[in-house]
Amino acid sequence: MTLPAPLAGPLQIAAALVFHLPGARLELISSSGDRCSIGPMTDPRCTLHPAEFRELVLAAGNCELLGTLMGFALPEETTMTLTSSSVDMSHLGAGLYRVVGCEFTSYAFTTPISADQVDEVLLTLPSALAGERVRPEPDVPCDHGAAVCVSIVRDDGLGVTLVVISPGEIDDATRCEAIARAAVSACLVAEMEQFSACLDEAPS
């Protein structure tokens, strides 16, 4: 029986984004008004480094215990807002973020499926994007023929895979966003298919 991908909660997803996405800043606000900013220590608004926050999330697993470790109350309804520190970042919906850097605009999202599965999904995007060549090879410079570059980082501890899609050409932001939106949708379908398959295989 194939085991389902670990179901990361909002806390694990937030920790993965702020830890693996350069320039991200996470703002935690409890129901009582307590605040904590997680991000680069070069940002005066931040009081906790992303690596420290990730370790706390791994140790706690939920908001209530995390709050105990941090020294103030963090109930499950804690507000978590991903903003930016050194870049312009905005949420486009469905877990997709636009990250505007100095040289180009990239798109990032998380998924619980493995990095290998993400590779397979990106290679089988809908035929509407057949002309957009996607090369899912992390940390490899783009060549002239590539439409986009894809960086895939799996965080097994948090149960999250971070996918960052960047344009192969600086002026190709529109096509890059279309590919990113299609990739998010395809990964969501893969998640549901995997979950359904596990339910079908479970003994009745």
N, C-alpha and C positions, 0 to 999 in steps of 0.2 A: 504494500500500500504506500502510495506517495504521500508524504507528509505535507500539509499546507505551509505556505510561507508564514513566518511569525507575524502576528498581527500587532504592529507597532501602534501605540496610541498617540494622541496629539503631543504628549510630552516628549516621547522618543523622536517623533518627526521633527519637532521644534529643535531638539538638541542636535539632531543630525544636520539640519539646515544651518544653524548658527556655527557649528563646528567645522563643517566641510565647505561652506560657501564663503569665500573671501569677501570681506566687506559687510557681512550680515551683522545685525544687532538684534537681540531678542529682549523684549520688554515684558516682564512678569508683573501683573497687578492683581493683588488678592482682593477679595470682597471687602476687606477692612481698609483697603487703601494702601497697603504696604507695596513697595515697588523694588524691583531689582532689574538692572540692565546688564545683559551679558554680551560681551563683544571684545574687540581689541583694546588692550590697555592704553593704546595711544588716543583712544576716544575718552575724554574726561567724563562722559555720561556713564561709562561702564564701570561696574564695581566687581565683576566676576568674569574671569577669562573663560572662553568657550570650552577649553579642555577641562577645566575644573568643573564646569557645569555638566559636561558629559559624564564625568566620573560620578558626580552626585546623582544624576539621573539613573545611571547603571546600578548604583548602590540602593537607590530608593525604589524605583519602579513606578511610583505614583506620586501625585501632587502632595498628598497629605504627609507622607513620610519625607518627601523632598523638603517640604517646609520645616519639618522638625530638624533636619540636618542643616538647613540654612538659618534657623533661628527665628522664624516667624511663620504665621499660619498661612498655608496654601491649600485651601479646599479644592475639590475637583473642578469647581466652576471658575478657577483662576483664569484670568484673561492673559493670553499669550499672543503678543503682536510682533511679527517679524518686520523689522524696518532696516534701515541702512546706516552704516557708519561712514565708510569712505566712498560708497557708490550710491547711485539712485536706484532704488528697488521698489517694485510695485507688484501687487498680487493681481493676476488676470482672471482668477477663478479656477476651480477644479484642481487647486494645488499647484498651479503653474505660476512661476515668478519671472518677471522681466527684470534683468539686471543690466543697467546702463553703465558701462565702464568708460574709461578714457578713450579707448581705441574702438570698441565695438559693443553692440548690445547682444547679450546672451540670454538664454531661457533655461530655467532650472525647475525640476520637480522631483518628488520622492515617490518610491513605490516599494512594496514589501517583497516583490519578486526578485529573484537572484540576478546578478550581473549577466550571467550566461543567458537567462531568459530574456532580459532586456535586449541583449544582442540579437536574439532570434526575432523578437518583436519588431525591432528597428529594420531588420532586413526583409520584413514582410508587411511593410506599411501599405495602406490602400493604393490601388492602381492610380488613383487621382494624383498621387505624388510620385509616380513612376519616373518622372523626369528629374526629380530631385535626388541626386546621388548622396546617400548617407553613408558615412564611413565610421562605424562604431569602434574606433580604436583609440583608447585613452592615451593622452600624453604623446601623440604623434603630430608633428606640425602639418598643417594643411598644405596640400599642393594645389596648383592652379585649377585642376579639374574637379576638386571636391566642392560640393555645394555647402556642406556644413561639417563641422567637427563635433564629435560627441565624446564627452568625458563621463565615465561611469565609475562610481566609487561605492563599494559595498561595505556597510558597517554592520558586521554580524552581531556585535554586542547590542546595538539598538534595533536590529531587525529591519534596517532601512537601506535601500539603494538610492543614492543621489545621482540624477542624470542632468548634465549640463550640456546644452546644445548651443553652439556658437557658429556664426556665419563664416564660410570659407573666404568670402569677400566682404569687405567692410560695408559696401553699399547694398548688401543683399538681405537686409533685415526683414523685409516683408516675407520673403520665401522661407527664411529661417523660422519666423514665428509660426507660419503655416505648418511646417514640419514638426515643430515643438508641440503644437496643439494636437496634431494627429498622433504623435508619439504618446502623449498623455492618455488620449482616448484608447489607443491600442493596448497600453499597459493596464488600464482599468479593466478592459475586456479580458486580458490574460489573467488578471487577479481573480475575476469572477469565474472564469472557466476552471482555474485550478481549484478554487474553493468548491465549486459544484462537483468536480471530479472526485474530490476527497469525500464529499457527502455520499456520492453514489457508491464509493468503495467501502464505506463504513458498514459494519455488520448491523442488520436490522434486528 
